[in-house]
């Protein structure tokens, strides 16, 4: 029987990263990428950072939630391929200056396709080796 129902997805609500060093990761996502801590539930090991309309949840691998996920992420077992944060305006020079102040290297700006279409993006690594893409607005 055909199903004409489509789940009405509006966007990403949150992602969850399992992390080894919660303080370092909160500092990176907060200070470097501008995602402040919105909520802490230390008793279960859950830290929620605001990323625009979405959240980036972090669970330390040695906490209650983190232990349920098995071994810590590493070279042979990553959490995800990458996460993408939508950035506007996309000022490459300003982004590179800001990253450099925090000792973060980034790859070349390339045009990539995202939720809003083709536009500039740049890849970098967070302190635990997760790839983060900063994506600008679609090209006109």
Secondary structure, DSSP 8 states (H G I E B T S, - for coil): ----------S--EEEEEES-HHHHHHIIIIIT---EEEEETTTTEEEEEETTEEEEEEETTSHHHHTT-S--BTTB-S-SEEEEE-SS--HHHHHHHHHHTT--B---EEEEETTEEEEEEEEE-TTS-EEEEEEEE--
